[in-house]
Amino acid sequence: MAPAKSVDFPAGADDGCSAPGPNEGGEGHRDDVEAGGTAIAPAPATTMLRPRCQRGRLASLDVFRGITVVLMVVVDDVGGLVPAIRHSPWDGVTLADFVFPFFLFIVGVSLAFAYKRVPDRALATKKAVIRASKLFLLGLVLQGGFFHSIHDLTYGVDIRKIRLMGILQRIAIAYLTAALCEIWLRGGASDIGAGGYTLIRRYHHQLFVGLVLTVTYTALLYGMYVPDWEYAVTSQDTTLKHFMVKCGVRGDTGPGCNAMSMIDRHVLGIQRLYTRPVYLRTAQCSINSPRNGPLPSNAPTWCEAPFDPEGLLSSLMAIVTCLTGLQIGHVIVHFKEHGERIVRCSIPSLSLLILGFLLDLFGLRLNKSLYSLSYTCVTTGTAGLFFVGIYLLVDVYGYKKPFFPMEWVGKHALMIFVLVACNIAPILLHGFYWREPQNNLLKFFGIGG
């Protein structure tokens, strides 16, 4: 498979260290092609008394992306052996639960650089829509059920049952929403100035969008009435089994009666949802919990029901994560001194982290599958602090050589995600065998046959 074009992870960014243009107050020294512009000559640098960042590529963006990709591969491959780093079966968070929000966060940060100047909003919008559409379609092919097990040399999917949502599809939705906000919803030259308040005033429409999405998510999750519902699954012996799930509640955040799943069943269709939900590893649904295992004799009726962790309602909070990363990117773009950048990124990130744990303490549990408000705050706050740490090591202190492998991975994040995380590379290797499919290259390399 040829390397895919980076549509969700802008491969790099100028660090915004050049002198501010006449109308942009420090938004960089050139138009980004993605924004519908053409390159212009850099403005002359000004002399500052305080330490300033050096002009050039912001390496910490690529390093952050690279570490996230490597972390994703590790938790996918090792998580089956070490449940402590595998996705949490329901409430609570593990190492794996931080990976996807980190992706969304760095997409938002990168967009602040990609759209530092937008000379043609219509053209920039068109390009953003095309990129998001390509990414969404790629997600349908890779995660919609077209490719089967890595040990199964068959492919194809019933269009009636194709999974519509997935990791790449959600990134596409968050990317497009954040890009449109950056293109259309920001202040002009009159909002330029120094200080955090000016930054809030310039991007207050984007903050308002994030607030509306959060309120909408919370109102629907806790306010919608979930009635009893039923579903059917085909067992291993091809017997069709019917189940009735008793609900009749509002505000339930358990696996069986939450509003998020109900919305997906009605809008997407239960046949288009993920059929191996993470809650199959809960103590209620597995005698080997937190590992997969046989159902207990008294297992709830919802245990075998399809559930999509990348559902419609939870995608609202995924967009909020991306918008938060966008605001952190604005800090890097508008403030030039390392100290200012570190402080102005650290304070909101630490505040979100504390807020998230407080929300969890008062009953709004950390939950990746529901992408709960507390989960959003904790993971986004952690991502912000982690980014500050990488920025400090790589771009301030200059420790770039030790992180060069991660930087390379970050520059090719989408390609690696497709080949490794989506199992395309193992599937291709499995397709080359000697006489029998079991004698394949995977077995030759000691991966299995």
Buried (B, 14 or more C-beta within 10 A) or exposed (E): EEEBEBBBBBBBBBBBBBBBBEEBBBBBBBBBEBBBBEEEEBBEEEEEEEEBBEBEBBBBBBBBBBBBBBBBBBBBEEBEEEBEBBBBBBBEBBBBBBBBBBBBBBBBBBBBBBBBBBEBBEBBBEBBEEBBEBBBBBBBBBBBBEBBEBBEEEEEBEEEBBBBBBBBBBBBBBBBBBBBBBBEBBBEEEBBEEEBEBBBEBBBEBBEBBEEBBEEBBEBBBEBEBEEBEBEBEEEEEEEEEBEBEBEBEEBBBBBBBBBBBBBBEEBEBBBBBBEBBBBBBEBBBEEBBBBEEBBEEBBBBBBBBBBBBBBBBBBBBBBBBBBBBBBBBBBBBBBBBEBBBBBBBEBBBEBBEBBBEBBEEEBBBBBBBBBBBBBBBBBBBBBBBBBBBBBBBBBEEBBEEBEEBBEBBBBBBBBBBBBBBBBBBBEBBEEBEEEBEEBBBBEEEEEB
